[in-house]
């Protein structure tokens, strides 16, 4: 049985912290308004869903043909989560208004959101780590894997939507309290990594 608190903490922290998806979403909403930014968010969610399914298929195949890989993947997952904790602890807000001078509205399309996922290392590693560390060791039915993929894609959509909706307010909050927020999120990620071995 997985540790659901560690799983939920990892999913929420990873999807809601700054990365290409949420920064693009906030930038699009600031430039073009919330309504025109929504197609990008939808495309990003579709891309995350596809990557989660591909990660699930890849991981099930690994577990089936190389059962001894589970401990290795657990250690790799824990190391990556600790790396994320360190990066979040040391990070500074990276949103820059200079990016808003570009009037290329193709950044708000569904396709741009979808394609970004396939070149976004944070999302690719997030999907593989989530599946191999928190899902495949406990569940491997196709329906369950598809449901997890949908749930995580919807969580990602909620993150990009929140950043778009509260873009300027959230940006100011992060900038004002970023050290405290980053420290709390980093400590929660350390908890996630440690709980993999408890």
Phi, psi and omega per residue, in radians:
X1 nan 2.200 -3.097
X2 -1.273 2.760 3.051
X3 -1.440 1.774 -3.031
X4 -1.191 -0.525 3.101
X5 -1.144 -0.753 3.108
X6 -1.136 -0.741 3.139
X7 -1.064 -0.881 -3.129
X8 -1.131 -0.712 3.107
X9 -1.038 -0.815 -3.131
X10 -1.072 -0.830 -3.105
X11 -1.087 -0.852 -3.078
X12 -1.159 -0.803 -3.127
X13 -1.104 -0.776 -3.083
X14 -1.188 -0.668 -3.102
X15 -1.393 -0.509 -3.069
X16 -1.617 -0.240 -3.141
X17 -1.408 2.752 -3.078
X18 -0.986 2.371 3.102
X19 -2.898 3.105 -3.093
X20 -0.946 -0.718 -3.085
X21 -1.110 -0.911 -3.054
X22 -1.258 -0.589 3.109
X23 -1.176 -0.764 3.092
X24 -1.087 -0.722 -3.135
X25 -1.095 -0.786 3.131
X26 -1.125 -0.747 3.138
X27 -1.111 -0.781 3.121
X28 -1.059 -0.769 -3.130
X29 -1.144 -0.668 3.127
X30 -1.155 -0.645 -3.098
X31 -1.396 -0.769 -2.935
X32 -2.082 -0.097 -3.101
X33 1.677 2.785 -3.052
X34 -1.086 -0.776 -3.074
X35 -1.056 -0.749 -3.129
X36 -1.331 -0.298 3.120
X37 -1.460 -0.343 -3.062
X38 -1.062 -0.664 3.104
X39 -1.015 -0.682 3.087
X40 -1.038 -0.788 -3.130
X41 -1.073 -0.735 3.109
X42 -1.104 -0.773 3.101
X43 -1.067 -0.706 3.107
X44 -1.095 -0.734 3.132
X45 -1.120 -0.718 3.112
X46 -1.108 -0.733 3.115
X47 -1.097 -0.739 3.101
X48 -1.111 -0.736 3.106
X49 -1.021 -0.818 3.141
X50 -1.093 -0.772 3.137
X51 -1.141 -0.638 3.087
X52 -1.118 -0.752 3.111
X53 -1.108 -0.779 3.115
X54 -1.095 -0.716 3.100
X55 -1.107 -0.684 3.127
X56 -1.120 -0.802 3.137
X57 -1.081 -0.799 3.128
X58 -1.054 -0.800 -3.083
X59 -1.207 -0.717 3.097
X60 -1.066 -0.741 3.121
X61 -1.086 -0.763 3.109
X62 -1.057 -0.826 -3.111
X63 -1.126 -0.604 -3.106
X64 -1.267 -0.766 -3.050
X65 -1.593 -0.395 3.133
X66 -2.361 1.307 -3.080
X67 -1.007 -0.503 -3.104
X68 -1.262 -0.037 -3.100
X69 -1.347 -0.318 -3.082
X70 -0.935 -0.910 3.138
X71 -1.061 -0.661 3.139
X72 -1.091 -0.804 -3.141
X73 -1.148 -0.584 3.093
X74 -1.114 -0.783 3.113
X75 -1.129 -0.745 3.112
X76 -1.079 -0.767 3.100
X77 -1.049 -0.776 3.141
X78 -1.117 -0.742 3.127
X79 -1.096 -0.749 3.127
X80 -1.120 -0.722 3.129
X81 -1.105 -0.723 3.092
X82 -1.136 -0.655 3.067
X83 -1.073 -0.772 3.082
X84 -1.054 -0.729 3.128
X85 -1.031 -0.786 3.125
X86 -1.102 -0.783 -3.134
X87 -1.097 -0.725 3.133
X88 -1.160 -0.740 3.140
X89 -1.056 -0.691 -3.083
X90 -1.559 -0.145 -2.993
X91 -1.314 2.730 3.012
X92 -2.166 2.721 -3.136
X93 -1.021 2.259 -3.037
X94 -1.905 0.084 3.141
X95 -1.210 2.324 -3.077
X96 -2.303 2.156 -3.119
X97 -1.105 -0.334 3.130
X98 -1.071 -0.491 3.125
X99 -1.173 -0.340 -3.089
X100 -1.336 -0.140 -3.133
X101 -1.333 -0.246 3.141
X102 -1.420 2.151 -3.095
X103 -1.732 0.454 -3.113
X104 -1.387 1.765 -3.056
X105 -1.317 -0.042 3.090
X106 -1.181 -0.258 3.107
X107 -1.232 -0.199 -3.128
X108 -1.711 0.074 -3.073
X109 -1.407 2.764 3.066
X110 -1.035 -0.760 -3.097
X111 -1.095 -0.671 3.139
X112 -1.172 -0.648 3.078
X113 -1.154 -0.737 -3.129
X114 -1.168 -0.843 -3.087
X115 -1.166 -0.539 3.123
X116 -1.026 -0.573 -3.091
X117 -1.125 -0.514 -3.081
X118 -1.478 -0.080 3.037
X119 -2.154 0.176 -3.094
X120 -1.728 1.763 -3.081
X121 -1.030 -0.606 -3.129
X122 -1.044 -0.787 -3.109
X123 -1.242 -0.731 -3.128
X124 -1.074 -0.868 -3.138
X125 -1.178 -0.656 3.088
X126 -1.011 -0.825 -3.118
X127 -1.103 -0.815 -3.126
X128 -1.121 -0.768 -3.136
X129 -1.131 -0.763 -3.140
X130 -1.049 -0.836 -3.091
X131 -1.168 -0.855 -3.040
X132 -1.291 -0.498 -3.065
X133 -1.647 -0.706 -2.994
X134 -1.915 -0.330 -3.009
X135 -1.963 -1.047 -3.034
X136 -1.024 -0.629 3.120
X137 -1.088 -0.321 -3.056
X138 -2.047 -0.500 -3.079
X139 -2.353 2.485 3.044
X140 -2.591 0.239 3.052
X141 -1.336 2.578 -3.096
X142 -1.030 -0.742 -3.119
X143 -1.112 -0.771 -3.135
X144 -1.116 -0.768 3.124
X145 -1.096 -0.698 3.103
X146 -1.140 -0.708 3.124
X147 -1.132 -0.738 3.063
X148 -1.065 -0.734 -3.138
X149 -1.077 -0.756 3.102
X150 -1.114 -0.816 -3.107
X151 -1.069 -0.736 -3.121
X152 -1.251 -0.649 3.069
X153 -1.108 -0.698 3.101
X154 -1.168 -0.632 3.067
X155 -1.108 -0.742 3.085
X156 -1.082 -0.722 3.106
X157 -1.093 -0.739 3.135
X158 -1.094 -0.617 3.119
X159 -1.164 -0.847 -3.128
X160 -1.157 -0.616 3.116
X161 -1.138 -0.766 3.117
X162 -1.074 -0.738 3.130
X163 -1.153 -0.620 3.090
X164 -1.218 -0.795 -3.076
X165 -1.142 -0.774 -3.073
X166 -1.884 0.425 -3.041
X167 -0.703 -1.128 -3.058
X168 -1.225 -0.658 -3.140
X169 -1.157 -0.799 -3.116
X170 -1.149 -0.653 3.120
X171 -1.076 -0.798 -3.136
X172 -1.125 -0.714 3.120
X173 -1.085 -0.798 3.127
X174 -1.094 -0.754 -3.109
X175 -1.167 -0.643 -3.108
X176 -1.268 -0.689 -3.056
X177 -2.108 0.475 -2.969
X178 -1.089 -0.618 -3.112
X179 -1.162 -0.745 3.130
X180 -1.154 -0.828 -3.124
X181 -1.087 -0.785 3.138
X182 -1.108 -0.690 3.132
X183 -1.128 -0.797 3.131
X184 -1.081 -0.798 -3.129
X185 -1.150 -0.668 3.114
X186 -1.115 -0.743 3.129
X187 -1.139 -0.647 3.080
X188 -1.128 -0.657 3.092
X189 -1.191 -0.645 3.060
X190 -1.073 -0.744 3.063
X191 -0.994 -0.769 3.133
X192 -1.030 -0.798 -3.104
X193 -1.141 -0.775 -3.133
X194 -1.139 -0.677 -3.085
X195 -1.160 -0.301 3.094
X196 -1.115 -0.390 -3.073
X197 -1.870 0.031 -3.127
X198 -1.622 nan nan
